Amino acid sequence: MKLHAADELNGLRILCRSESVPALPYATRTSASPDLVQRLRDSLQQAVEDPGAKTVRETLLIDGFKAIDDDAYLALVGMREKAWSFGYRELDKISKLTQGGDA
């Protein structure tokens, strides 16, 4: 936000930080071969290392790429359950709305 809306941050301070979690995933079809998945990962790695794409990466706030297992996203489930334990059930409503269900 400092980059695009610095004035709106005047007078604000960070109270705490949340746990680190994976960014939104790059996805492909479930039937993709292991070879295709590896080629996609290699291409993404090349894109984050390409000096010619530096401006684009900075604009999109992309500072790296790391291939991870699906299990890494389980941390998000744990965070949701922790939020629920504090009474933040609205997250469940938002999740249902984004998945096409009734809130």
N, C-alpha and C positions, 0 to 999 in steps of 0.2 A: 504494500500500500504506500510505502514511502516513495516509491518510484512514480506512481501515478496519481496519488491523492495526498501529497505531503501536507497541504494546508488543513485538510480535514482531520489530521492527527494531532494538531496543536492542542496541548493541554491533556492529552491522553498518555497513559503509561501502562506498561505491561504488569498485570497483577500476578499472573502465573502462566505456565506453558503446559500444553497437553502433551501426552506421550507421542513419540514419533510413530507414524503409521505409514504404510506404503501409499504412494500416490495412486490415482486412478490407473487401472491397468490398460495396457495395450492388448487388445483381444483379437483373436482370429477364430476361425471355425473350429469346432471340437474335433472334426475329422482331419485336421491339418496333420501332415506327417511330421515326425520329429525333425526331418531334414528341413522342411519348410519353416518350422518354428525356429530352428537354429539360424537359418538364413535371415529371417526377420530380426532376430536378436542381434546378429552381426551387423545388419544394416542400421539398426538404431544406434548401436555402439559407434559405428562409423560417423553417423550424423552428429553425435555429441562431441566427436573429436575433430570434425571438419572445420578448419579455421574460416572457411568461406561462409559457414552458417552461423558464425558467432553472433551477429546482430539479431538474427531470427531467434536463436536460443535465448538471448538476453531479453528480447521482447516477450517471449513466451514464458520467461522465468524458468527455463530448463537448464539445470546446471550439471546434469549427469544422467546416466542410465545404468541400471543394475537389474539383471534378470533374477527374479525371485520365484520361489515356489508358491503355489496357491495357498498353502498353509500360512503364509505370512499375513494374509488378510484375516485370519482368525482373530488377530489382535483387535480388529474393529468390532467383532462380535463381543469380545470381552469388555470393550469400552462402552458399548451399548448397554450391556447388562449392568455395568457399574453405574451408568447414568440412570437406569431404571431404578436401581436400589436407592438413589437419591430423589426419586420421584419425578424424573424427567421422562414421562411416558409419551410426551408429544413426539419424541423421536420415532416411536412406533407408528403414530398417525402419519407422519411425513413419509416414512418408509412405505407404508401401504399406498399412499397417494402416488408415489413415484413408480410403484409397481402395478398401478392400475386397479388397486382394491379400494374399498370404501373405508374411510377413516372413522 
